[in-house]
Amino acid sequence: MRTSSSKKVKTFTPEELTNALLVLWEQVQESGFYPEAVVGIASGGTKCTSLLASKVDIKIYECVLRRPSTATKQKIPVTRFLRYVPYFITDILRVIEDRRLERSTNNGVKLAASDRSVLDTHCERIASDMRSQGMSRVLIVDDAVDSGHTLHAVKSRLAAAMGDGCEVRTAVVTTTRESCVERPDYSFFQRTLCRFPWSFDYRG
């Protein structure tokens, strides 16, 4: 589905998503960057790293930073029925939601102190474990980047925890906007709204 702003909605089966992640992984290595570990941002990113790890021998970590929009959607009872709605309807709903979120996140998102504390704890744990194994190159993976605030928070805090001499890069399945706070180094799609196998409206 194409919108007036030229965005489209792409539905991934697990097999299609795995193949897309393998292509993304090849892009990373073709750029000359060879990660020694990947960090998945919970929960979409960790699902992606799990699929990738089923095909690629790589150390994986999980980093938790809960998005406010995801937490809100999980509290709305109607979301449990979205998987029964035809895709042409949920495609329209996705476009509407994307436009609403784009307007609401223009001024940025501030992390609560508790969220910063959880994130810092995860990043310190990951950095400590990587250092103990002599690793210094890490790839952060997420399913989608919208405003880029989540990716920026994780990348900046993990880089700080890793210290000098480390290299932290980022990869996502889709970047939905032209302008974002943290643009990923690698992206399979641009300006595409993706429906993943774990999405509320995925019909399976």
C-alpha positions in Angstrom: 0.0 0.0 0.0 1.4 3.4 -1.0 0.3 6.6 0.7 0.3 10.2 -0.4 3.7 10.6 1.3 5.0 7.6 -0.7 5.4 5.3 2.3 4.3 1.7 2.0 3.4 -1.1 4.3 5.4 -4.4 4.1 4.2 -7.6 5.8 7.0 -10.0 6.8 6.6 -13.7 7.3 9.2 -15.2 9.6 11.0 -16.7 6.6 11.0 -13.4 4.7 12.3 -11.6 7.7 15.1 -14.0 8.3 16.2 -13.6 4.6 16.0 -9.8 5.0 18.2 -10.0 8.1 20.7 -12.1 6.3 20.9 -9.5 3.5 21.3 -6.8 6.1 24.1 -8.8 7.7 25.8 -9.1 4.4 25.6 -5.3 3.9 27.3 -4.8 7.3 30.2 -7.1 6.4 30.5 -5.7 2.9 31.0 -2.3 4.4 34.1 -3.6 6.1 32.6 -3.8 9.6 32.8 -7.3 11.3 30.9 -7.3 14.6 32.0 -9.6 17.3 28.6 -9.4 19.0 25.1 -8.1 18.3 22.8 -6.3 20.8 19.1 -6.6 20.2 16.8 -3.8 21.6 13.9 -5.5 23.3 11.6 -6.6 22.1 11.5 -6.3 18.3 15.3 -6.1 18.1 15.8 -9.2 20.2 13.4 -11.1 18.0 15.5 -10.1 15.0 18.8 -11.1 16.6 17.3 -14.5 17.5 16.4 -15.1 13.9 19.8 -13.9 12.8 21.6 -16.1 15.3 19.7 -19.1 13.9 21.7 -18.6 10.7 24.8 -16.8 11.8 27.3 -17.8 14.5 27.4 -14.6 16.6 27.2 -13.7 20.3 23.9 -12.0 21.1 22.9 -9.7 23.9 19.6 -8.1 24.9 19.2 -4.4 25.9 15.9 -3.2 27.4 14.4 0.2 26.7 10.7 0.3 26.7 9.0 2.6 24.2 6.1 4.6 25.5 4.0 3.9 22.4 4.4 0.2 22.8 3.5 0.2 26.4 0.4 2.3 25.6 -0.8 0.0 22.8 -0.4 -3.1 25.1 -2.9 -1.5 27.5 -5.6 -1.0 24.8 -8.0 -4.0 24.7 -8.8 -3.5 21.0 -5.2 -4.3 19.9 -5.9 -8.0 20.6 -8.5 -8.0 17.8 -6.4 -6.4 15.2 -5.0 -9.7 13.9 -8.5 -10.5 12.7 -8.9 -7.3 10.7 -8.0 -7.4 6.9 -4.7 -5.9 6.0 -6.0 -3.2 3.8 -7.7 -1.7 6.9 -4.8 -2.1 9.2 -2.5 -0.7 6.6 -4.6 2.5 6.7 -4.5 2.5 10.5 -0.7 2.1 10.4 -0.4 5.1 8.2 -2.6 7.2 10.5 -0.7 6.1 13.5 2.6 6.9 11.8 1.5 10.4 11.0 0.3 11.0 14.5 3.5 9.7 16.1 5.6 11.8 13.7 3.9 14.9 14.9 4.0 14.0 18.5 7.7 13.1 18.6 9.1 16.2 16.8 10.0 17.7 20.2 11.9 14.6 21.4 11.3 12.0 24.0 12.8 12.2 27.5 13.7 9.0 29.4 12.4 8.6 32.9 15.0 8.1 35.5 14.0 4.5 36.0 14.3 3.8 32.3 17.8 5.4 32.2 18.8 3.3 35.2 17.6 0.0 33.5 19.3 0.9 30.3 22.6 1.9 32.0 22.6 -1.4 33.9 22.1 -3.4 30.7 24.8 -1.5 28.8 27.3 -1.9 31.7 26.6 -5.6 31.8 27.1 -6.0 28.1 30.2 -3.9 28.0 31.8 -5.7 30.9 31.1 -9.1 29.4 32.5 -8.1 26.0 35.6 -6.6 27.5 36.2 -9.8 29.5 36.2 -11.6 26.1 38.4 -9.1 24.4 35.6 -7.9 22.1 35.4 -4.3 20.9 33.1 -4.3 17.9 29.3 -4.5 18.4 26.3 -4.1 16.2 23.0 -2.8 17.7 20.0 -4.3 16.0 16.4 -3.1 16.1 13.3 -3.9 14.0 12.3 -0.3 13.1 13.5 3.3 13.7 11.0 6.1 13.8 12.1 9.2 15.7 15.5 7.5 16.5 15.4 8.5 20.2 15.5 4.8 21.3 18.4 4.0 19.1 20.3 7.1 20.1 19.9 6.4 23.8 21.1 2.8 23.5 24.0 3.6 21.2 25.3 6.5 23.2 25.1 4.7 26.5 26.6 1.4 25.2 29.4 3.4 23.5 30.1 5.2 26.8 30.1 1.9 28.7 32.4 0.2 26.2 34.9 3.1 26.4 37.7 4.2 24.1 38.8 1.8 21.3 35.3 0.3 20.8 33.2 0.6 17.6 29.4 0.6 17.9 27.3 0.6 14.8 23.5 0.2 14.2 21.3 -1.8 11.9 17.5 -1.9 11.5 15.0 -3.6 9.2 13.3 -0.3 8.4 13.9 3.5 8.9 10.4 5.0 8.6 11.3 8.7 8.4 13.7 11.0 6.5 14.7 12.9 9.6 15.5 11.2 12.9 17.7 11.8 15.9 19.9 8.7 15.3 20.0 7.5 11.7 21.1 3.8 11.6 24.3 2.9 9.8 22.5 0.1 7.9 18.8 -0.2 7.0 17.1 -2.8 4.8 14.1 -0.5 4.0 13.7 3.3 3.9 10.3 5.1 4.5 8.5 1.7 4.9 6.1 0.7 7.7 6.7 -2.9 8.5 4.3 -5.5 9.9 6.4 -8.1 11.7 5.3 -11.6 12.9 5.1 -10.2 16.4 3.0 -7.1 15.4 -0.4 -6.6 17.0 -2.1 -6.8 13.6 -0.1 -9.7 12.1 -2.5 -12.4 10.9 -0.1 -15.3 10.6 
